[in-house]
Amino acid sequence: MSAKRDYYEVLGLGRDAELAEIKSQYRKLALKFHPDRNKSADAPEHFKEISEAYGVLSDPEKRGVYDQHGHGGVGERYSTEDIFRGSGGFEDAFGGGGFGSIFDTIFGGGGPGRRRGSDILYKTDVTLEEVLRGKKAVIDLDTNVACDVCRASGCQPGTSKASCKACGGHGQIKQVRQTGFGSFMTMSACHRCRGQGTVIEKPCSTCSGRGTRRGRKHLEFEIPPGIDNGDYTVRGEGELVPGGENGDLIVRITVRPHAIFKRDGRDIFYDEEVTMVDAALGKKVTVPTLDDTREIKIDPGTQPNTIIKLRGRGVPHQGSGRGDQYVRIVVTIPKKLTKDQKKILGEFYKP
């Protein structure tokens, strides 16, 4: 499960970038990471990431939603197909005619008839202790599941799909128009098979040919240590689409406030209260950490708000160990003193 990066960061742009700058940067990155040109193992994922970022930032409406609400707002309002098909910006970025190949590259082919399931948003919260150790999430989702009668084929048991006669099984229909400037050929998804190339002649009576039914899906996945507030993606665990591509499960994580610790990135902050006498004379105290307890030394003459660092007692950070815990010394001043206490303090501070 990986966190989605900021779209502006993905394209290497500032948040005030103009559309022309966005297009130019996308063209450069798309050519660099296109799987046909770049054979590294992570090129397809990089290519999909920059194309998704461009699909949002090149469209004024989607960009406005993202700027205001982030990934969560975009995920709730638009499907992945909306992002990659909606703006028409891919053709503009490559001077026309480039969108089909872009979409096929991202989703592994399939042409205009290829379907993708909707993403599912799941919200959960974790404790700071779970941020330290990670957590195994076990959930049940109300979603589309494969029809157990037709085994997701959509066909009545004992039958199968047939090649579409309208498009000859191609999923597309070619149309040629004659104009005064010559003939123009266009390709469009077949209206009969909706671009699939096959049709169901005898639909399953249980799912009415959809191949899916509403049900509960049991899912287990790991929430990794060091996680922070944000949206994380579990690939392929969204809405099921037989013969297409499943959507993703978007897990929205909220880290609960802790009773005694405060978190800043991978560092932890804790306040330790000591009396003014202990601060003046010095003392050893035991403080809590996320793991256990640690003994620290209050040196004689310690001033209020002195910070003591406990190295490596923060939360994990991807690939670079753990952060630190910072203990702030809070010196408490008594609000009420007895006559004897006032006398002693007066004698102590007498010039």
N, C-alpha and C positions, 0 to 999 in steps of 0.2 A: 504494500500500500504506500503510495508516494504522494507528497503534497504537490498541488498545482502551483507553479511559479507565477509571479506577477507577469501579466501579459507584456507590460512595457519592458520589464527586465528581460523577458524571453527575446524580444526584438532588439534589445539594447538601445532603447529610446527613452527620452524624458516624457513626462505626462503631458507636456504642452506641444508634443510633436504634431506637425501638420500632416495632412493626408498624403501629400506628395512624398514627404520624408518616410512615412510609414510604408508606402508602396515600394520606394527605392530600397529600403532596408530589407523588406520581405523578399524582393527579387534576388538580392544578393545572398541571403541566407538560404532561400529555397534552392537555388542553384548549388550552393555548397553542400547541402544535406540531402538532396534528392537521391533516393536509393539507387537510381540508375547510374549515378555518377559517383556516389560515395558508398563504398562497400563495407564500411565499419559496421559492427553489430548494432550500435546504438543510433545509426543514421535514421532508420525509419521512425523511431520514437521522437528524435529531434525534429524531423520533418513534420510530423503530425503536430507537435507542440507549437512550432512557429506558424504553421498554417492555421491552427485554431486561434492563436493570438491575432493573426492578421484578419481572420474572418470576423472577429469581434471589433477590433480597433479600426478597421476600414469602413465599418458601417456606423454612421452617426448615432442611430438609435441604440444599437447594442453597446457602443462605446459609452454612451451616457448612462446606461444601466450599470455597466461594469464600474465606471468611475464612482458611482454613488453607492452601489451595493456589493461590488466585488464578484468573485466567482459564484457565490451563493445566489446572487440576484440573477446572473446570466443563466445558471443551471436551472433555476425555477421557472424562468420565462421561455427559454429556447432549448430545443433539442439539439443534439450534435448535427443532425442533418440541416436544421435551420441555420446553424452557424456556417456550415460549409457550402450551403446552397443559396442562402438568402440574399446576400448583398450583391452578388455579381462582381465583387471586387477582384476575384482571381483572374477573370478575363482582362480586366483593366491592368492588373499588375504585370501581365505577360503580353499585353498588346493584343488581346483577343484570342479566343479559341483554346485557352489553356485550361479551362476549368475541368473538363471531363477527365483529362489525364491526371490532374491534381487530385481529384476526388478518388479516382481509381487507385492511385498510388497510396493514398492515405488508408483506404479501406480494403485494399487487396483486390480491386477489380469488381466486376459485377454490373458496371454501367448504370444508366439511369434507373433501372428497375430494382437495384439493390436496396433492401430495406434495413433499417437499424432500429432496434428497440429504444424506448425512452430511458433516460437515466432515472434512477430512483434516489431520492434524498432521504438519508437516515440520520437523525440527530441523536447524539449521546454525549455524556459527560464523563470525565475521569478525575480521579483525585491526584494530588501531587505525588503521593506515594506510587500510584500507578504510572505516572509519568517517569518515575525513576526506574521501575522494573518492567514496564510494558504490561499489556493485558490481553488476554484471549477473549474476544467478543463472541458471544453466542446469541444470535437473534433469529426471529421468525418473521418473515416478510409476507404481507398480503400482496401477491403479484401474479403474473401469468406463469403458469407451469405447464409442462408438456402434457398433452392429452394422453392419458394412459390407455385409451381404447385404440386410437389410430397411431399411437407412438409418434405424435407430432407431425405426421404426414398430411393431415387434413382429409385424407381419403377414407371412405368406408372400408373397413377391414376386408381384405381379399381383392381390392382394386388398387390402382395406382394412377399417378398423374399422366396426362396425355400431352403430347406436343401441341402447342397452340397453332391452329390452322390459319389464324389471321396474320401472324407474323412468321410462320414457318419455324417456330421454336427459337427465333433470334431475340425476342423480347423488344425489338425495335421495328418501326415501320419507316421505310424510306419514301419520301415524297419529292417529286420533281415538278417544279413550276417553271413555265416558260414565260419570259418577260421580253421586253424590247431589247434588253441588254444580254440576253442569252438564257440559259437554263440554270436554275438554282436547285440544289438538292439539300433537303433537311432530313434529320433523323429525329424521331420522337418515340417515346415509350408506347408500346402497344396498349391500346385501351382495353382490349379483351383480357389479356393476361397480366396487365399492369406491369409490363416489363419483365416478367418472370420467365417467359418462354414456354411455360407449361400451364395447363388448366386442370382443375379438379372437376371431373365429370360426375362423380358420385361422392358428394361431401360426407364426411363423418357425421352421423346423426347426433353424436354426443357434443362435439365442439363446433358443429355447423361449418366444417371445413377450415377453421382457423388454425388448427393444430395445437391450440393452447386452451386452457381453461383457467378460471380464477382459482387460486389455491394458496396454500402457505408453503413458503420455501424456507427450509432450515439452513442456516449459513453460519459458518465459523471462520473467523479470520483474526490475525494478530494485529493489535495496535502496538506499534514499536515503542521502545523506550525513547524518551526525549521529545515526545510529541507535544505540539503546542496548539493553541486555538487555530482553527482553520478547516478547510475542506480537503479531504483525502479521498483518493479514488481506488476502488477495488474493481479491476478491469473485468468486464464480461458478466458481472453479477447483477445487472439491471434487468429491464423487461426482456423476456425471451421472445425471439422472432425466428420461427422455424425457416430454414433456408436463407436467413439473413445474418445480421450481426447483432448479438445481444448488446443491450445498453450497459452502462456502468452503474455501480453503486457508489454514490457520493456520500461519504461519511463526514458529517459536520461535527467536529470535536470542540467541546467547551471544557476547559480545565477549571474545576471548582476552586473558589477562593479557599485558602488554608487558614486554619484558626490561628496559627502562630508564625508561619513562614510567608514571605512574599517572594515572588519569582520575577526575575528580569532576564529573559533569554535563558541561558543555561546556569545562571547564578542564583543563589538563594540568600535571602536577607533575614536576619533574626535580631530582635532587641533583647538584651539581657539587662535587667534592672539590678543595680547595686546601690547600697547606701553611700552617703557621702563619706562615712567613716571608712568603709571598705575601699572606696576610691582613693582615699588619702593614705591609708596604711597598706593597701595591697591585700590580695586574697586569691585563692584558687577556687574556681567555680566550675560546675558541670553544666554543659549546655546540650540541648537536644539537636540532633541532625535528622535527616530523612532516614538514615540507616540505623542509628543507635544514639549514643551520647559521647561527648568529648570533653575532656578537662582542659580549661584554658586558665592562663595566669593573668590576674589583674595586677599590674605593676603599681607600686606605691606612687601616688601623685597622678594617677590616671585621670584625664580630663573628660568631661561629658562629650559624648558623640565620638569617642575614640573607636576606631574600627580594627577588629582583629580578624584576619583571614584564616579560614580552615581550607586548605588546598584540597581539591578533588572531592568536596562534599556537596557539590551542586547536583544538577541533573545531567544526564548524558546528552551529548551532541553528536550528530551523525558523523562518524569517522574520525572524531578527534577527542575521545575521552569524555571526562565530566568537567562541569564547571566548578566553581568554588562556593563556599558559604561564607558570608560576611556577618560577623557578630558586632552589632553596635552597642557600646556601653552607655546605658541610660542611667545617669546619677539621680537618685530620688532625694528630694529635699523635704524633710518633715514639715508639715503645716502647723503642728502644735508642739510646743516644747514646755516641759515643766520648768519651774523656777530654777531648780538645780542645773538642768541642762542649759538653760540660758546663761546662768552664771559661769558654767564651765566654758561655754563658747565665748563668752565675753572675756574671760581670762585669757583664752587661747589667742584671740585676735587683738588683745590690748597692746597698743604700740609701746 
